[in-house]
Amino acid sequence: MKHLSYPASAETVGETFIAARSRPGEDFITEARALVASCRTLFAGHRPLYWRFHLSDIANQAEPLRKLLGDDADSVLMVGQPPTGGSRLATTAWLLDSSSPVIRQQTEDGSITEQILQHYHLLTFRRSRLQSATSEQQMTEEFQALCAALTQRNGTLAENVHRTWIYCRDVDNHYAGLVRGRREFFRAEGLTEKTHYITSTGIEAQAAAPSRLVQMESLALWGLQPEQVVYLRAPEFLSPTHVYGVTFERGVRILFGDRSWLHLSGTASIDREGRIVHPGDVRRQTRRMVENFSALLHEGEGSLNDLKLAVVYLRDAADAGAVEEILGSLLPPALPRIMVKAPVCRPGWLVEMEGVAVHPRGDHRFKPLG
């Protein structure tokens, strides 16, 4: 288990980022008990902003994990994405100091976790169930539920939501519907290529219920001024997403008085024209992916050394060794990260990575994260 922290001061909030996979054992519950116990040890004095599990067989593993988690079960997201290396489960978590009040609410619309800081208000939202049949309809329903939760807190999609994770069952068949649903909903909400979209990862994953084709987790913030939000695009390396018909931002920098958050969307081996770079060559795709990642971080005054958490997605788990060899030479050795089998939205992309970075170059015009 690896973890990195961004320290607190007398007036600010500390953050801790965790990534780990279970030690392969004789059965799922043995692996899960050990991994959850290790997490809870690190959680002491902190509260999860999010806590996510990646499972090798979610249909059979979700319920035993929920029982093991007990009261924490409603505050975590479970996705069917088998970890590489023979583990049955892996986890990622982002923690804040426990001095901030936490409100957890389970409603018909989903699970809401709110952290009320001195200067800012953070909300993580996930929909508990869906009624529609197609991925397009389910994507629309996800955003409708999110907007309902935002409206109750005097928020909007365009102003308050800065990160989403969208998981799609059988991405080769159902991603197109997801894209249509999101694009049309964004258009109705006034989000276009002339305004802005939302930083996002859209990737294959299974839900426990086979009928659930789409599930989404969202991070929203209140208390920001418009100047605190800067979108990261690196156009000399990557194309705008609308060029090939999708609607998300490559990344976003959120400036606080004492630090910056850099959220990077799922990033693959793509060029500034929207083309796949190095088709069929996973090693060279991995290098280009990291090059693109570095370019986005640089645009936000950051670097690979500022990364605090990363998730790597593979179309073919057999590529894990080759990808790990390249990443081991390019990424900071202490970086908490996991690797899972999860095909990217276009079959030609063999590997993708998402991440979050934190660095001390904020803007003193704004309030610190506290």
Disulfide bonds with the S-S distance in Angstrom:
none
